Amino acid sequence: MVIEIDRTATPTSLKHLLNQIRETRAQRKKPNLTEFFGALPDIGDGLEFQKKVRDEWN
């Protein structure tokens, strides 16, 4: 994020800008990560599952 501040900016305008940035950040929702990271199905023992999958073609 880049914020450009003019030389003519006053302290009150800077405070207004900072408050505006805080409000916009507070309004943002946190991303829903469940669509990217799902829960694994109940496969039981992971090592046995890997052995079964890898030996399927032999």
N, C-alpha and C positions, 0 to 999 in steps of 0.2 A: 504494500500500500504506500503510495506516495502522496504526501500532502504538501502543496506549494503554499508558501506564506509570502505575501507581498511585503515590501518595505513599509508600505503605508498602513499596515495592520495595526490596530490599536489593541491594548490589553483586553478590552471588553469584547472585541470581535474574535480574539483568540480563545477567550473563555467560551464564547458562543459556539465556535467551531469544535472545541473539545467536547462540549456537552452534546452537540449534534452527533459526533462520532460515537460517544458512549451510548446514546439512545439507539442509534442504528445497530450497533453491535448487540445491545440487549434485546432488540426485536427479532434478531435472527434466531431461527430455530436450530437446535443441534441436529446434525444429520442422523437419519435413521440407518444405522449400520447393519441392521438385520438383513437388509436386502443384499448386502455384500458378503456378510459372514453368517452363514446359516449353521444350525446345529447339525451334527452328524447323526445319521440314523443309528438306532441301537444295534450295533454290529457285534456286540459281545467283546471277546478278547481280540484286540487289534492285531496281535501277532498271528493268531490262528486265521483271521480273516485274510491277512496278506499272503500267508502260505497257500490258502485255498485259491485265491485269485491268481497267484503266480503259477500254481501248479495246474490250473485249469486247462492250459494248452499242451501240457505234457502227457 
